[in-house]
Amino acid sequence: AQLPADDSGPAPLDPLTHELAHRALELIQVDFEPRTWKAFLLCTVAGRTPTEVAAELGMTAAAVYKAKSRVLLRLRSELDGLLD
């Protein structure tokens, strides 16, 4: 018997959704401090842990979590209604 695939990760984005998200990220980047943006990218894109990112950027892990959360909240706000 075969085991089902591991669905613990996020589902891949279709090309249109990926393009919308990418464009929205470009637009909102200017609204964040460079260190906040870098913390977000290192956690979400590079897949690094908040602890690793905190050590690299001279932040606390809580500050990294907050930075990631703020950017994701803003991204969701920008995309609200576009991806339904």
Backbone as JSON, one array per atom type, in Angstrom:
{
  "sequence": "AQLPADDSGPAPLDPLTHELAHRALELIQVDFEPRTWKAFLLCTVAGRTPTEVAAELGMTAAAVYKAKSRVLLRLRSELDGLLD",
  "N": [[0.84, -1.19, 0.0], [0.41, 2.24, -0.71], [1.52, 5.24, 0.82], [-0.16, 8.31, 1.51], [0.77, 11.46, 0.0], [2.86, 13.85, 1.66], [1.19, 16.46, 2.96], [1.86, 18.66, 4.42], [3.12, 21.05, 3.8], [2.72, 24.31, 2.17], [0.37, 24.62, -0.52], [1.35, 24.64, -3.96], [1.43, 27.7, -5.82], [-0.75, 28.84, -8.42], [0.19, 30.1, -11.68], [-0.92, 32.75, -12.15], [-1.74, 33.6, -9.58], [0.73, 33.52, -8.31], [2.1, 35.54, -9.74], [0.52, 37.8, -9.09], [0.94, 37.91, -6.3], [3.7, 38.3, -6.24], [3.94, 40.81, -7.5], [2.45, 42.39, -5.73], [4.08, 42.18, -3.46], [6.32, 43.58, -4.38], [5.22, 46.14, -4.52], [4.54, 46.76, -1.84], [6.92, 46.67, -0.46], [8.33, 49.07, -0.1], [7.14, 50.2, 2.08], [8.18, 49.21, 4.39], [10.8, 48.91, 6.82], [14.21, 48.25, 5.91], [15.42, 46.13, 7.42], [13.23, 44.82, 8.55], [11.99, 43.9, 6.23], [13.99, 42.21, 5.22], [14.09, 40.28, 7.25], [11.55, 39.14, 6.96], [11.79, 38.07, 4.3], [13.92, 36.23, 4.65], [12.78, 34.38, 6.39], [10.36, 33.53, 5.1], [10.86, 33.14, 2.32], [13.49, 32.09, 2.09], [13.25, 30.15, 3.98], [14.36, 29.98, 6.51], [14.78, 29.65, 10.07], [13.15, 31.64, 12.58], [14.86, 32.06, 14.76], [17.44, 31.7, 13.68], [17.45, 33.8, 11.8], [17.1, 35.98, 13.49], [19.52, 35.96, 14.92], [21.31, 36.5, 12.85], [20.5, 39.06, 11.98], [20.61, 40.62, 14.22], [18.42, 40.84, 15.92], [15.63, 40.1, 18.09], [14.06, 36.88, 18.38], [11.34, 37.17, 18.68], [10.93, 39.69, 17.54], [11.48, 39.1, 14.9], [9.42, 37.29, 14.29], [7.31, 39.12, 14.54], [7.92, 40.95, 12.5], [7.66, 39.33, 10.22], [4.96, 38.67, 10.45], [3.75, 41.22, 10.22], [4.36, 41.94, 7.56], [3.13, 39.85, 6.13], [0.47, 40.26, 6.89], [-0.03, 42.74, 5.74], [0.35, 42.05, 3.04], [-1.75, 40.21, 2.66], [-3.85, 42.0, 2.99], [-3.51, 43.67, 0.75], [-4.03, 41.85, -1.27], [-6.59, 41.08, -0.79], [-9.68, 39.98, -1.86], [-8.83, 39.74, -4.48], [-7.98, 37.16, -4.95], [-10.03, 35.37, -4.65]],
  "CA": [[0.0, 0.0, 0.0], [1.15, 3.49, -0.77], [1.14, 6.27, 1.77], [-0.46, 9.58, 0.84], [1.84, 12.45, 0.0], [2.9, 14.74, 2.81], [0.53, 17.72, 2.62], [2.1, 19.62, 5.49], [3.58, 22.33, 3.26], [1.7, 25.04, 1.43], [0.13, 24.18, -1.89], [1.99, 25.53, -4.92], [0.56, 28.73, -6.38], [-0.88, 28.83, -9.87], [0.99, 31.22, -12.21], [-1.55, 34.06, -11.95], [-1.64, 33.93, -8.16], [2.14, 33.78, -8.05], [2.42, 36.85, -10.3], [-0.15, 38.81, -8.27], [1.64, 37.99, -5.01], [5.01, 38.88, -6.5], [3.74, 42.24, -7.78], [2.03, 43.02, -4.48], [5.27, 42.28, -2.61], [7.13, 44.69, -4.89], [4.56, 47.4, -4.19], [4.51, 47.05, -0.41], [8.26, 46.65, 0.11], [8.76, 50.42, 0.28], [6.48, 50.59, 3.33], [8.83, 48.53, 5.51], [12.22, 49.13, 7.04], [15.0, 47.19, 5.27], [15.65, 44.97, 8.3], [11.95, 44.12, 8.63], [11.8, 43.22, 4.94], [14.96, 41.11, 5.14], [13.64, 39.23, 8.18], [10.43, 38.49, 6.28], [12.3, 37.26, 3.19], [14.73, 35.1, 5.13], [11.89, 33.37, 6.98], [9.34, 33.0, 4.2], [11.41, 32.7, 1.04], [14.66, 31.24, 2.3], [12.87, 29.04, 4.86], [15.18, 29.92, 7.72], [14.02, 29.77, 11.3], [13.24, 32.97, 13.2], [16.04, 32.11, 15.63], [18.6, 31.92, 12.8], [17.32, 35.14, 11.23], [17.33, 36.93, 14.59], [20.96, 36.01, 15.2], [21.98, 37.14, 11.72], [20.13, 40.46, 11.84], [20.73, 41.33, 15.48], [17.07, 41.06, 16.41], [15.13, 38.99, 18.88], [13.19, 36.0, 17.61], [10.0, 37.77, 18.73], [10.9, 40.77, 16.56], [11.43, 38.46, 13.58], [8.03, 36.84, 14.14], [6.48, 40.3, 14.35], [8.21, 41.47, 11.16], [7.04, 38.41, 9.26], [3.52, 38.82, 10.59], [3.34, 42.52, 9.68], [4.43, 41.92, 6.09], [2.09, 38.95, 5.64], [-0.82, 40.92, 7.09], [-0.14, 43.77, 4.7], [0.19, 41.35, 1.76], [-3.14, 39.73, 2.61], [-4.7, 43.17, 2.8], [-3.36, 44.09, -0.64], [-4.59, 40.83, -2.17], [-7.96, 40.78, -0.39], [-10.67, 40.06, -2.93], [-8.25, 39.43, -5.79], [-7.67, 35.74, -5.1], [-11.2, 34.55, -4.31]],
  "C": [[0.88, 1.23, 0.0], [0.62, 4.47, 0.26], [0.79, 7.55, 1.01], [0.7, 10.55, 0.94], [1.73, 13.33, 1.24], [2.32, 16.09, 2.4], [0.79, 18.8, 3.66], [2.56, 20.98, 4.99], [2.48, 23.03, 2.51], [1.56, 24.5, 0.02], [0.83, 25.15, -2.84], [0.97, 26.52, -5.51], [0.44, 28.56, -7.89], [-0.15, 30.07, -10.4], [0.38, 32.61, -11.99], [-1.45, 34.5, -10.5], [-0.21, 34.27, -7.79], [2.52, 35.18, -8.55], [1.78, 37.98, -9.49], [0.58, 39.01, -6.94], [2.99, 38.66, -5.19], [4.91, 40.39, -6.72], [3.33, 42.99, -6.5], [3.22, 43.18, -3.53], [6.17, 43.42, -3.07], [6.54, 46.04, -4.47], [4.65, 47.76, -2.71], [5.89, 47.12, 0.23], [8.7, 48.02, 0.61], [8.17, 50.89, 1.61], [7.12, 49.98, 4.57], [10.29, 48.91, 5.6], [13.0, 47.97, 6.4], [15.2, 45.95, 6.13], [14.38, 44.15, 8.47], [11.73, 43.29, 7.37], [12.73, 42.01, 4.83], [14.56, 39.96, 6.06], [12.49, 38.44, 7.56], [10.93, 37.56, 5.17], [13.07, 36.03, 3.66], [13.86, 34.0, 5.72], [10.99, 32.72, 5.94], [9.9, 32.45, 2.9], [12.56, 31.72, 1.23], [14.37, 30.07, 3.24], [13.71, 28.91, 6.11], [14.31, 30.12, 8.95], [14.15, 31.19, 11.85], [14.46, 33.12, 14.1], [17.29, 32.39, 14.82], [18.61, 33.36, 12.26], [17.61, 36.19, 12.3], [18.82, 37.07, 14.87], [21.7, 36.75, 14.08], [21.72, 38.65, 11.67], [20.23, 41.28, 13.13], [19.39, 41.73, 16.06], [16.73, 39.95, 17.38], [14.26, 38.12, 17.98], [11.77, 36.56, 17.58], [9.87, 38.9, 17.71], [10.83, 40.23, 15.14], [10.02, 37.95, 13.31], [7.1, 38.02, 13.84], [6.68, 40.89, 12.95], [7.53, 40.62, 10.1], [5.53, 38.58, 9.27], [3.02, 40.13, 9.98], [3.33, 42.52, 8.16], [3.34, 41.02, 5.53], [0.7, 39.56, 5.78], [-1.05, 41.97, 6.01], [-0.35, 43.14, 3.32], [-1.23, 40.83, 1.61], [-4.12, 40.87, 2.37], [-4.68, 43.65, 1.36], [-4.07, 43.12, -1.6], [-6.04, 40.5, -1.86], [-8.94, 41.01, -1.54], [-10.13, 39.73, -4.3], [-8.08, 37.94, -6.03], [-8.84, 34.83, -4.76], [-11.62, 33.67, -5.45]]
}
